[in-house]
Amino acid sequence: MDTSLEERVNVTVGLSRNTNSDVDEVPELCLIGAVPSSYPWFGETKGVTVVRSSRQGVADHGWGAEHLRVSTRLKAQWLPGLQSSHPSRLRDAFTLVGNANRQEVDFLIVRIPNGRPWDLDNPEINPLIQPFISRMIGTTLVFPDAGGPWGARGVDPEQRLQRLKRTVQAFGPSLTEYRQIGLMDMVEGVENGIRDFAQSVSGNDVALCHAIGSPKQRRRHGWRPVCAALGAHFRSKAVQLGVGISGQAISLGKGRHFTESREVALGRTVDTTLNEVVSDMCALLRIRKGDTCEVVQTPTLRRPLGDWNLSALRLVKLIHDTLLRVADGFVFRPSNEMEATVFGASVSVALQPFYDAGLLVGPGGVGPPSIKSGVVREGGTPGLCLDLTAQVQPICQDLSLRVNVEMGDTPKLSHV
């Protein structure tokens, strides 16, 4: 039987979807997971809504994917956990999302022959799930098992770090294309290669999360996917667009029960020094008493490293999406001065809410954004272009973007 990559990808072209009107809503948050193909299809679970599935035609070779929408009131036993035959943090990620008072959560679960939950770096996965994530414009994607296995002893942390790097690099381009943000947890216990790792993953729209705190609190909650807790809080209604979330508290729920070691009980000091590279590039959450954590900082890997926190990146991606949605309406319109004028006016109207809210102002922080539109006649096909020069508030980050529209082609956005 032919099990080549080309054959596997071909079966995902046609996706079946639920016909209910509400399932086509783009999710704010989606948990990404992987399971062996021997697992049952989770869409058959009572109370689970199938948004889309590639189940038809994949039974012979075992590859497949399903986009599910689940009420957080549903018990999580149907999801794989750390005690499963293939240990996964998907179950606890679902619990953490429920602790954020979200009514439902989306899952995108890919099925891999003889696969493991942390095999998200497998190059054959990405083309399989592209038809799914391409429909999630602006969604925050959470990868609880990236860089795993988590909680396992005797696993080389440097191998896990390389696995995490490959996962970031595999999903980085699609995160940019679909105006998404990725959240993953940083691998712990790595002594070598941190600086090389930081250099290799910089430039991706990903936040690497890391839990800090006292040894006691770390033993209670340090094993958990804090990327899911941060994602659920970050996309909650309690967080205003463009407003930073540092200093805010997140509920974690009950942690793991454990017996304190005699060394700690007798007062032995435990070294909790954080690697300076990890401290600079990671979103840090400090675990506190009362089963909560405090958001310390939320840097992302977008260049310049450390300049773009989660809130700023989300705002800029929303501005990108607004520009491209307006530009899409001019793809099949004539390329002349009148249309260029209308194009500029349409963008100005679309960005007005950002200006009214004080989130987007002109260059230097004064007045409205600068918008200049025109006709491009150089080269082959004539088209329209638009230059936006502005400043994002309250971080005072300068923004210079160009949108090019050619007849019949997808609008292109670039930084200038």
URDAVEN-V527662 format. One line per field, one symbol per residue. ss: DSSP state (a for helix, b for strand, c for the rest). burial: # if it has 24 or more other C-alpha atoms within 12 Angstrom, else .. A space follows every 10 residues. Layout:
ss = ???
burial = ???
//
This chain:
ss = ccccaaaaaa cccccbbccc aaaaccccbb bbbbbbcccc caaacccbbb bbbccccccc cccbbbbbbb bccccaaacc ccccccccca aaaaaaaaac cccbbbbbbb bbccccccaa acaaaaaaaa aaaccccccb bbbccccccc ccccccaaaa aaaaaaaaaa aaaaaaaccc bbbbbccccc cccaaaaaaa accccbbbbb bbccaaaaaa accccaaaaa aaaacccccc ccccccccbb bccccccccc caaaaccccc cccccaaaaa acbbbbbbcc cbbbbbbcbc ccccccccba aaaaaaaaaa aaaaaaaacc ccccccaaaa aaaaaaaaaa aaaaaacccb bcaaaccccb bbbbbbcccc ccbbbbbbbb bbccccbbbb bbbbbbcccc cbbbbc
burial = .......##. ###.#.#... .....##### #######.#. ###....### #####..#.. ########## .#...#..## ##...##### ########## ##.####### ###.###### ##.####### ########## ########## #.....#### ########## ########## #########. ...#..##.# ########## ###.###### ########## ######.... ######.### ###.#..... .......... ......#### ########.. ########## ##..###### ########## ########## #..##...## .###.###.# #..##..### ##..#..### ######.... .######### #####.#### #######... ###...
//
